[in-house]
Amino acid sequence: MRRRLGRLLAMTAVGATLAVAPATHAYATPTNCSTDLYAPNGLSVLCTGGTGTVQIHIDCYNDITLQETMRNGPISPVGVKSGASCPYTAGWGPQEYWYTLSG
């Protein structure tokens, strides 16, 4: 799932829900996933149902220097947040984010 964020949105709570097809006996994925602010300049994702892992990815952008960098959170099991932050220096903020699920 990918989301594009405006600079103003980076400072407010962000939420997303991912619809996942019903799991089969052979393959299950996390469900009930939502995103939230993480640290001063990042985002996290938490999945509370299903099985497997989740990992957040953030495309960070600096409005001053026009630089871009990618930050990845840890691969986390259901019930544990995966969070990542952009650099804490002036101008940096999340521009786009997405998370990956695996069963």
PyMOL commands that set and color helices and strands:
alter all, ss='L'
color gray80, all
select helices_A, chain A and resi 9-11
alter helices_A, ss='H'
color red, helices_A
select strands_A, chain A and resi 2-4+30-38+42-50+53-62+68-72+76-77+82-85+92-102
alter strands_A, ss='S'
color yellow, strands_A
deselect
rebuild
show_as cartoon
